[in-house]
Amino acid sequence: MPKKKASNDNFEKLVLKAIDDALLTLGDSARQSIYFHLKTKYKIAKNDIPFHIRDFADDLEKIFGPGSKFLEIVIMKKLYEKTGSALEWDERKELVFADYVAAAKQSCMKNEQ
């Protein structure tokens, strides 16, 4: 069981790194500003984002409106680069950011077993 805990910790670090890298595409000042607003206005600290993915996605949409979808796509691409895991997904369903992260976590955990 401790190995699974380490795997969860590792995946959460990968998610945070993917988000950080994606936000950096907007520039360092913009990235820092987004983290500041997430923490002060929406009460999500940077290190807590992997535990509140749905809230994070909702808050990105509040900040960027429909443009948040482009950031979510960049985050998903960065996460895929970091995990290298093939994603098991029912293509008939709409791909929602939080669901993608959950599916990526399952795929990643399956590959580590």
C-alpha positions as CSV (number, residue, x, y, z in Angstrom):
1,M,0.0,0.0,0.0
2,P,2.8,2.6,0.6
3,K,3.8,2.2,-3.1
4,K,0.4,3.4,-4.2
5,K,0.7,6.5,-1.9
6,A,4.0,7.3,-3.5
7,S,2.4,6.9,-7.0
8,N,-0.4,9.2,-6.0
9,D,2.1,11.8,-4.7
10,N,4.1,11.5,-7.9
11,F,1.0,11.9,-10.1
12,E,-0.1,15.0,-8.2
13,K,3.4,16.5,-8.7
14,L,3.1,15.7,-12.4
15,V,-0.3,17.5,-12.6
16,L,1.1,20.5,-10.8
17,K,4.1,20.6,-13.1
18,A,1.9,20.3,-16.2
19,I,-0.3,23.2,-14.9
20,D,2.8,25.3,-14.1
21,D,4.3,24.7,-17.6
22,A,1.0,25.4,-19.3
23,L,0.5,28.7,-17.4
24,L,4.1,29.6,-18.2
25,T,3.2,29.7,-21.9
26,L,1.4,32.9,-21.0
27,G,4.5,34.4,-19.4
28,D,5.9,34.3,-15.9
29,S,4.0,37.5,-14.8
30,A,0.7,36.1,-16.0
31,R,1.4,32.7,-14.3
32,Q,2.1,34.4,-11.0
33,S,-1.0,36.6,-11.4
34,I,-3.2,33.6,-12.0
35,Y,-1.8,31.8,-8.9
36,F,-2.3,34.9,-6.9
37,H,-6.0,35.2,-8.0
38,L,-6.6,31.5,-7.4
39,K,-5.3,31.8,-3.9
40,T,-6.8,35.2,-2.8
41,K,-10.1,35.2,-4.7
42,Y,-10.9,31.5,-5.1
43,K,-9.0,30.1,-2.0
44,I,-7.0,27.5,-3.9
45,A,-3.3,27.5,-3.1
46,K,-0.9,26.4,-5.9
47,N,0.0,23.1,-4.2
48,D,-3.6,22.3,-3.5
49,I,-4.7,22.4,-7.2
50,P,-4.2,18.7,-7.9
51,F,-6.7,18.0,-5.0
52,H,-9.3,20.4,-6.4
53,I,-9.2,19.9,-10.2
54,R,-12.9,20.7,-10.8
55,D,-12.7,23.8,-8.7
56,F,-9.5,24.8,-10.5
57,A,-11.2,24.3,-13.9
58,D,-14.2,26.3,-12.7
59,D,-12.0,29.1,-11.5
60,L,-10.0,29.2,-14.7
61,E,-13.3,29.7,-16.5
62,K,-14.3,32.5,-14.2
63,I,-10.9,34.2,-14.9
64,F,-10.7,33.5,-18.7
65,G,-14.3,32.7,-19.8
66,P,-14.4,30.4,-22.8
67,G,-10.6,31.0,-23.3
68,S,-10.0,28.7,-20.4
69,K,-10.6,25.7,-22.7
70,F,-7.4,26.5,-24.6
71,L,-5.5,26.5,-21.3
72,E,-7.1,23.2,-20.3
73,I,-6.0,21.7,-23.6
74,V,-2.4,22.9,-23.1
75,I,-2.5,21.4,-19.6
76,M,-3.8,18.1,-20.9
77,K,-1.0,18.0,-23.5
78,K,1.7,18.8,-20.9
79,L,0.3,16.1,-18.6
80,Y,0.3,13.6,-21.4
81,E,4.0,14.5,-22.1
82,K,4.8,14.0,-18.5
83,T,3.0,10.7,-17.9
84,G,3.4,9.1,-21.3
85,S,0.4,7.0,-20.4
86,A,-2.0,6.0,-23.1
87,L,-5.4,7.3,-22.0
88,E,-8.3,4.9,-21.9
89,W,-11.3,7.0,-22.8
90,D,-14.8,6.4,-24.2
91,E,-14.7,8.6,-27.3
92,R,-18.5,8.9,-27.3
93,K,-18.3,11.0,-24.2
94,E,-17.4,14.7,-24.1
95,L,-13.8,15.2,-22.8
96,V,-14.1,17.3,-19.7
97,F,-10.8,18.6,-18.2
98,A,-11.4,17.2,-14.7
99,D,-12.4,13.8,-16.1
100,Y,-9.3,13.8,-18.3
101,V,-7.1,14.3,-15.3
102,A,-8.9,11.5,-13.4
103,A,-8.6,9.2,-16.4
104,A,-4.9,10.1,-16.8
105,K,-4.4,9.2,-13.1
106,Q,-6.0,5.8,-13.6
107,S,-3.9,5.1,-16.6
108,C,-0.7,6.2,-14.9
109,M,-1.5,4.1,-11.8
110,K,-2.3,1.1,-13.9
111,N,1.1,1.5,-15.7
112,E,3.0,1.7,-12.4
113,Q,1.5,-1.5,-11.0
